[in-house]
């Protein structure tokens, strides 16, 4: 979305689940550089797990050398590095990429609605799904944590189903 010279990256993203009877994948996608093509990532959800989608990216640390569990578009890190949103120096290995940390929405400190409310926009939804579908696991999570790119120890992408 937006003009090619000034793409609106924060308004052009989606988080979806893709499933068949054998497997489930979480799929995050946003517009590519200059609104050309797309940048996307997919992470497989293990059997017997629950992965809520709270209308925000949830894929965090991707192992780019593990195609059985992570798939992604060519050049997935390029725009993040170019824009200064992410650096390989932030990771413990050259094979690791924080998709949500690089491309997730980071509201300004003085945003409307306030950042303190926006942190709960997706996080509280995710927590509620886990608290209902996997109560034992849901009780281990802090419902007041929120889900923004700089959230310390963010929620996992999935938890064990009961």
N, C-alpha and C positions, 0 to 999 in steps of 0.2 A: 504494500500500500504506500501511498505517497508518490511524489515525483521521483523519477530515476536519479536526479541529482541530489535529492534529499529524501531517501526512503524512510518511512515511518516504521522502523524495525519493531518497536514495542507494540504496535497495533496490527502487526501482520503475522502473529504467531498462533499456533494451535497445539493442543495436547490431546491426543486421541489414543484409544486402545484398538488393537486389531487382533481378532481371535478366530480360531477355527476349533474343531473338536480336540485337536492335539496340543495346541500351544496358544499363548497370549503374548503380545508384544505391546509395549508402550511406545508411542510414536510422537516425537516433538518436531515441529517444522516452523520455519520462519522464512521471510523473503531473503533472497540472496543479495549480494552487492549490486547496487543500482537497480534493484527490483528485477534482476535477471536470475532466472532459475530459482533454486531454493536451497536452504541449508537445513538438513534434517538429521535426526538421530533416532535410533530404535534400540530398546533394551528388552530382552526376553524376561518374562515373569516366570519364575520357577513353578512347577506343579504344586498344587496345594498352598498357594499364596494368594493374598489379596493385595491389589494395587489400585488404590483410589486415585482419581484424576480430579483435582479441584480447580479446573479452569486456569491452570498455570503449568509451566514446565516442571517436571519432576525428575528428569534424568540428570543425575549429578556426575559423579566420577565414572567416566567411561574408560574401559580398557580397550584402546584402539587396536590391540593385537589379539583380541578375542572375538573372532567373527561368529562363534557359536552363540554368544550372548549379547553382542553389540554390533549393530549395523549403522552405517552413516554415509552421508554424501561425500563425494570427493572434495578435498580442500576444506573439511569441516572447521579447522582451526584458523584458516587464513584471515577471514574478516575479523574475528575476535582479536587476533594479534595486531592486524593493521589499525583497528580502532582503539587499541589499548585496553580492551575489555578483559583480556586474559594473556598470560605469558606462560610458556612451558616451564619457566624457572619457578613457578608457583607449585609445581607438582613434584612428587617423589620419583617419578619415572617419566621418560619421554613418551611412553605409551599411554599415559593418563591424560584425559581432557575433561574438565568440569563444564559440561554443556550448559546447565542452568546458571552456574556462576558466570559464564561468559555471555550468554544470550538472554538470561531471564530479566524480567522487568525490575528495575531498581528505582522506586519512586523517590523524587527529590525529598530532602529533609522537611521542607515546608510545603508539601503537596496538599491538594484538596481532592478527596478526603485525606485527613492526616495519615502519615506513614504508619502510625501506631494502629490505625484501623485497617489499612491495607495489608499489614502483615498477617491478619487473620482471614483475609479474603479467600485464600485457598487452603491455608493451614488448618483452619477450624473445620472446613469441609472434610479434609483428609482424616483428621483426628476422629470426627464423628462417624465416618464410614468404618474405621477400625474399631471404634468403641461399640458399634452395633454388630458388626459381622465377626469380629474376633475380640470379644470383651477382655479376655486375659491379656492379650497383647496390647489392646487399647489402653488398659489401666497403667501400663508401663510408660505411656507417653504423656507429656505435659500439654494439656489443651490450650495453654496460654503461650506456647512457644512461637507460633506464627510460622510463615514460610516465605522468606525473602532471600535474595541471593547471598546476603551476608549473615544469615541466621547461623549462629554457632551451633554445631552438631545438629544439622537439619533432620527433619523426619526422613526415614528411609523411603525408598520408592515402593517397597512391598514388605509385608509381614506375613508370618505363617497363619494359615487359616485354621480354624478349630477342627 
